[in-house]
Amino acid sequence: MRNNDEKKRQKLINKLIFLNVYKKEDQKLYELPLSRLKYEYREFKLQSHPHGEFGSIQWV
């Protein structure tokens, strides 16, 4: 179970870095517990508009 939680943590960390919520060099990010990472990701998703720049059709 611990290995599974660590995989979830790493996946959320990668997503938060990709979405520019945190920078890769930010040590604070790697110290956060899984519950806080889930909260941070959920907050970002709630604040993002569904037709924003991530995962939507963009007219050029």
Distance bins in CASP14 RR format, pairs under 12 A and 6 or more apart:
PFRMAT RR
TARGET T0000
AUTHOR 0000-0000-0000
RMODE 2
METHOD distances of the structure
MODEL  1
1 7 0 0 0 0 0 1 0 0 0 0 0
1 8 0 0 0 0 0 1 0 0 0 0 0
1 34 0 0 0 0 0 1 0 0 0 0 0
2 8 0 0 0 0 0 1 0 0 0 0 0
2 9 0 0 0 0 0 1 0 0 0 0 0
2 34 0 0 0 0 0 1 0 0 0 0 0
3 9 0 0 0 0 0 1 0 0 0 0 0
3 10 0 0 0 0 0 1 0 0 0 0 0
4 10 0 0 0 0 0 1 0 0 0 0 0
4 11 0 0 0 0 0 1 0 0 0 0 0
4 34 0 0 0 0 0 1 0 0 0 0 0
5 11 0 0 0 0 0 1 0 0 0 0 0
5 12 0 0 0 0 0 1 0 0 0 0 0
5 33 0 0 0 0 1 0 0 0 0 0 0
5 34 1 0 1 0 0 0 0 0 0 0 0
5 35 0 0 0 0 0 1 0 0 0 0 0
5 37 0 0 0 0 0 1 0 0 0 0 0
5 38 0 0 0 0 0 1 0 0 0 0 0
6 12 0 0 0 0 0 1 0 0 0 0 0
6 13 0 0 0 0 0 1 0 0 0 0 0
6 30 0 0 0 0 0 1 0 0 0 0 0
6 33 0 0 0 0 0 1 0 0 0 0 0
6 34 0 0 0 0 1 0 0 0 0 0 0
6 37 0 0 0 0 0 1 0 0 0 0 0
7 13 0 0 0 0 0 1 0 0 0 0 0
7 14 0 0 0 0 0 1 0 0 0 0 0
7 34 0 0 0 0 0 1 0 0 0 0 0
8 14 0 0 0 0 0 1 0 0 0 0 0
8 15 0 0 0 0 0 1 0 0 0 0 0
8 33 0 0 0 0 0 1 0 0 0 0 0
8 34 1 0 1 0 0 0 0 0 0 0 0
8 35 0 0 0 0 0 1 0 0 0 0 0
8 37 0 0 0 0 1 0 0 0 0 0 0
8 38 0 0 0 0 1 0 0 0 0 0 0
8 41 0 0 0 0 0 1 0 0 0 0 0
9 15 0 0 0 0 0 1 0 0 0 0 0
9 16 0 0 0 0 0 1 0 0 0 0 0
9 29 0 0 0 0 0 1 0 0 0 0 0
9 30 0 0 0 0 1 0 0 0 0 0 0
9 31 0 0 0 0 0 1 0 0 0 0 0
9 32 0 0 0 0 1 0 0 0 0 0 0
9 33 0 0 0 0 1 0 0 0 0 0 0
9 34 1 0 1 0 0 0 0 0 0 0 0
9 35 0 0 0 0 0 1 0 0 0 0 0
9 36 0 0 0 0 1 0 0 0 0 0 0
9 37 1 0 0 1 0 0 0 0 0 0 0
9 38 0 0 0 0 1 0 0 0 0 0 0
9 40 0 0 0 0 0 1 0 0 0 0 0
9 41 0 0 0 0 0 1 0 0 0 0 0
10 16 0 0 0 0 0 1 0 0 0 0 0
10 17 0 0 0 0 0 1 0 0 0 0 0
10 29 0 0 0 0 0 1 0 0 0 0 0
10 30 0 0 0 0 1 0 0 0 0 0 0
10 32 0 0 0 0 0 1 0 0 0 0 0
10 34 0 0 0 0 0 1 0 0 0 0 0
10 37 0 0 0 0 1 0 0 0 0 0 0
11 17 0 0 0 0 0 1 0 0 0 0 0
11 18 0 0 0 0 0 1 0 0 0 0 0
11 34 0 0 0 0 0 1 0 0 0 0 0
11 37 0 0 0 0 1 0 0 0 0 0 0
11 38 0 0 0 0 0 1 0 0 0 0 0
11 41 0 0 0 0 1 0 0 0 0 0 0
12 18 0 0 0 0 0 1 0 0 0 0 0
12 19 0 0 0 0 0 1 0 0 0 0 0
12 21 0 0 0 0 0 1 0 0 0 0 0
12 22 0 0 0 0 0 1 0 0 0 0 0
12 29 0 0 0 0 1 0 0 0 0 0 0
12 30 0 0 0 0 0 1 0 0 0 0 0
12 32 0 0 0 0 1 0 0 0 0 0 0
12 33 0 0 0 0 0 1 0 0 0 0 0
12 34 1 0 0 1 0 0 0 0 0 0 0
12 35 0 0 0 0 0 1 0 0 0 0 0
12 36 0 0 0 0 1 0 0 0 0 0 0
12 37 1 0 1 0 0 0 0 0 0 0 0
12 38 1 0 0 1 0 0 0 0 0 0 0
12 39 0 0 0 0 1 0 0 0 0 0 0
12 40 1 0 0 1 0 0 0 0 0 0 0
12 41 1 0 1 0 0 0 0 0 0 0 0
12 42 0 0 0 0 0 1 0 0 0 0 0
12 44 0 0 0 0 0 1 0 0 0 0 0
12 45 0 0 0 0 0 1 0 0 0 0 0
13 19 0 0 0 0 0 1 0 0 0 0 0
13 21 0 0 0 0 0 1 0 0 0 0 0
13 22 1 0 0 1 0 0 0 0 0 0 0
13 23 0 0 0 0 0 1 0 0 0 0 0
13 24 0 0 0 0 1 0 0 0 0 0 0
13 26 0 0 0 0 1 0 0 0 0 0 0
13 27 0 0 0 0 0 1 0 0 0 0 0
13 28 0 0 0 0 0 1 0 0 0 0 0
13 29 1 0 1 0 0 0 0 0 0 0 0
13 30 1 0 0 1 0 0 0 0 0 0 0
13 31 0 0 0 0 0 1 0 0 0 0 0
13 32 0 0 0 0 1 0 0 0 0 0 0
13 33 0 0 0 0 0 1 0 0 0 0 0
13 34 0 0 0 0 0 1 0 0 0 0 0
13 36 0 0 0 0 0 1 0 0 0 0 0
13 37 1 0 0 1 0 0 0 0 0 0 0
13 38 0 0 0 0 0 1 0 0 0 0 0
13 40 0 0 0 0 1 0 0 0 0 0 0
13 41 0 0 0 0 1 0 0 0 0 0 0
14 21 0 0 0 0 0 1 0 0 0 0 0
14 22 0 0 0 0 0 1 0 0 0 0 0
14 24 0 0 0 0 1 0 0 0 0 0 0
14 29 0 0 0 0 0 1 0 0 0 0 0
14 30 0 0 0 0 0 1 0 0 0 0 0
14 37 0 0 0 0 0 1 0 0 0 0 0
14 41 0 0 0 0 0 1 0 0 0 0 0
15 21 0 0 0 0 1 0 0 0 0 0 0
15 22 0 0 0 0 1 0 0 0 0 0 0
15 29 0 0 0 0 0 1 0 0 0 0 0
15 37 0 0 0 0 1 0 0 0 0 0 0
15 38 0 0 0 0 0 1 0 0 0 0 0
15 40 0 0 0 0 1 0 0 0 0 0 0
15 41 1 0 0 1 0 0 0 0 0 0 0
15 42 0 0 0 0 0 1 0 0 0 0 0
15 44 0 0 0 0 1 0 0 0 0 0 0
15 45 0 0 0 0 1 0 0 0 0 0 0
15 54 0 0 0 0 0 1 0 0 0 0 0
16 22 1 0 1 0 0 0 0 0 0 0 0
16 23 0 0 0 0 1 0 0 0 0 0 0
16 24 0 0 0 0 0 1 0 0 0 0 0
16 26 0 0 0 0 1 0 0 0 0 0 0
16 28 0 0 0 0 0 1 0 0 0 0 0
16 29 1 0 0 1 0 0 0 0 0 0 0
16 30 0 0 0 0 0 1 0 0 0 0 0
16 32 0 0 0 0 1 0 0 0 0 0 0
16 36 0 0 0 0 0 1 0 0 0 0 0
16 37 1 0 0 1 0 0 0 0 0 0 0
16 38 0 0 0 0 0 1 0 0 0 0 0
16 39 0 0 0 0 0 1 0 0 0 0 0
16 40 1 0 0 1 0 0 0 0 0 0 0
16 41 1 0 0 1 0 0 0 0 0 0 0
16 42 0 0 0 0 0 1 0 0 0 0 0
16 43 0 0 0 0 0 1 0 0 0 0 0
16 44 1 0 0 1 0 0 0 0 0 0 0
16 45 0 0 0 0 0 1 0 0 0 0 0
17 23 1 0 0 1 0 0 0 0 0 0 0
17 24 1 0 1 0 0 0 0 0 0 0 0
17 25 0 0 0 0 1 0 0 0 0 0 0
17 26 0 0 0 0 1 0 0 0 0 0 0
17 29 1 0 0 1 0 0 0 0 0 0 0
17 30 0 0 0 0 0 1 0 0 0 0 0
17 37 0 0 0 0 0 1 0 0 0 0 0
17 40 0 0 0 0 0 1 0 0 0 0 0
17 41 0 0 0 0 0 1 0 0 0 0 0
17 44 0 0 0 0 0 1 0 0 0 0 0
18 24 0 0 0 0 1 0 0 0 0 0 0
18 41 0 0 0 0 0 1 0 0 0 0 0
18 44 0 0 0 0 0 1 0 0 0 0 0
18 54 0 0 0 0 1 0 0 0 0 0 0
19 29 0 0 0 0 0 1 0 0 0 0 0
19 40 0 0 0 0 1 0 0 0 0 0 0
19 41 0 0 0 0 1 0 0 0 0 0 0
19 43 0 0 0 0 0 1 0 0 0 0 0
19 44 1 0 0 1 0 0 0 0 0 0 0
19 45 0 0 0 0 1 0 0 0 0 0 0
19 47 0 0 0 0 0 1 0 0 0 0 0
19 48 0 0 0 0 1 0 0 0 0 0 0
19 52 0 0 0 0 0 1 0 0 0 0 0
19 53 0 0 0 0 0 1 0 0 0 0 0
19 54 1 0 0 1 0 0 0 0 0 0 0
19 55 0 0 0 0 0 1 0 0 0 0 0
20 26 0 0 0 0 0 1 0 0 0 0 0
20 44 0 0 0 0 1 0 0 0 0 0 0
20 48 0 0 0 0 0 1 0 0 0 0 0
20 53 0 0 0 0 0 1 0 0 0 0 0
20 54 0 0 0 0 0 1 0 0 0 0 0
21 28 0 0 0 0 0 1 0 0 0 0 0
21 29 0 0 0 0 1 0 0 0 0 0 0
21 32 0 0 0 0 0 1 0 0 0 0 0
21 37 0 0 0 0 0 1 0 0 0 0 0
21 39 0 0 0 0 0 1 0 0 0 0 0
21 40 1 0 0 1 0 0 0 0 0 0 0
21 41 1 0 0 1 0 0 0 0 0 0 0
21 42 0 0 0 0 0 1 0 0 0 0 0
21 43 0 0 0 0 1 0 0 0 0 0 0
21 44 1 0 1 0 0 0 0 0 0 0 0
21 45 0 0 0 0 0 1 0 0 0 0 0
21 47 0 0 0 0 0 1 0 0 0 0 0
21 48 0 0 0 0 0 1 0 0 0 0 0
21 54 0 0 0 0 0 1 0 0 0 0 0
22 28 1 0 0 1 0 0 0 0 0 0 0
22 29 1 0 1 0 0 0 0 0 0 0 0
22 30 0 0 0 0 1 0 0 0 0 0 0
22 31 0 0 0 0 0 1 0 0 0 0 0
22 32 0 0 0 0 1 0 0 0 0 0 0
22 36 0 0 0 0 0 1 0 0 0 0 0
22 37 0 0 0 0 1 0 0 0 0 0 0
22 40 0 0 0 0 1 0 0 0 0 0 0
22 41 0 0 0 0 0 1 0 0 0 0 0
22 44 0 0 0 0 0 1 0 0 0 0 0
23 29 0 0 0 0 1 0 0 0 0 0 0
23 30 0 0 0 0 0 1 0 0 0 0 0
24 30 0 0 0 0 1 0 0 0 0 0 0
26 32 0 0 0 0 1 0 0 0 0 0 0
26 40 0 0 0 0 0 1 0 0 0 0 0
28 36 0 0 0 0 0 1 0 0 0 0 0
28 37 0 0 0 0 0 1 0 0 0 0 0
28 40 0 0 0 0 0 1 0 0 0 0 0
29 36 0 0 0 0 1 0 0 0 0 0 0
29 37 0 0 0 0 1 0 0 0 0 0 0
29 40 0 0 0 0 1 0 0 0 0 0 0
29 41 0 0 0 0 0 1 0 0 0 0 0
30 36 0 0 0 0 0 1 0 0 0 0 0
30 37 0 0 0 0 1 0 0 0 0 0 0
31 37 0 0 0 0 0 1 0 0 0 0 0
32 38 0 0 0 0 1 0 0 0 0 0 0
32 39 0 0 0 0 1 0 0 0 0 0 0
32 40 1 0 0 1 0 0 0 0 0 0 0
32 41 0 0 0 0 0 1 0 0 0 0 0
33 39 0 0 0 0 1 0 0 0 0 0 0
33 40 0 0 0 0 0 1 0 0 0 0 0
34 40 0 0 0 0 0 1 0 0 0 0 0
34 41 0 0 0 0 0 1 0 0 0 0 0
35 41 0 0 0 0 0 1 0 0 0 0 0
35 42 0 0 0 0 0 1 0 0 0 0 0
36 42 0 0 0 0 0 1 0 0 0 0 0
36 43 0 0 0 0 0 1 0 0 0 0 0
37 43 0 0 0 0 0 1 0 0 0 0 0
37 44 0 0 0 0 0 1 0 0 0 0 0
38 44 0 0 0 0 0 1 0 0 0 0 0
38 45 0 0 0 0 0 1 0 0 0 0 0
39 45 0 0 0 0 0 1 0 0 0 0 0
39 46 0 0 0 0 0 1 0 0 0 0 0
40 46 0 0 0 0 0 1 0 0 0 0 0
40 47 0 0 0 0 0 1 0 0 0 0 0
41 47 0 0 0 0 0 1 0 0 0 0 0
41 48 0 0 0 0 0 1 0 0 0 0 0
42 48 0 0 0 0 0 1 0 0 0 0 0
44 54 0 0 0 0 1 0 0 0 0 0 0
45 52 0 0 0 0 0 1 0 0 0 0 0
45 54 0 0 0 0 1 0 0 0 0 0 0
45 55 0 0 0 0 0 1 0 0 0 0 0
47 54 0 0 0 0 0 1 0 0 0 0 0
48 54 1 0 0 1 0 0 0 0 0 0 0
48 55 0 0 0 0 1 0 0 0 0 0 0
48 56 0 0 0 0 1 0 0 0 0 0 0
49 55 0 0 0 0 0 1 0 0 0 0 0
49 56 0 0 0 0 1 0 0 0 0 0 0
50 56 1 0 0 1 0 0 0 0 0 0 0
50 57 0 0 0 0 0 1 0 0 0 0 0
51 57 0 0 0 0 1 0 0 0 0 0 0
51 58 0 0 0 0 1 0 0 0 0 0 0
51 59 0 0 0 0 0 1 0 0 0 0 0
52 58 0 0 0 0 1 0 0 0 0 0 0
END
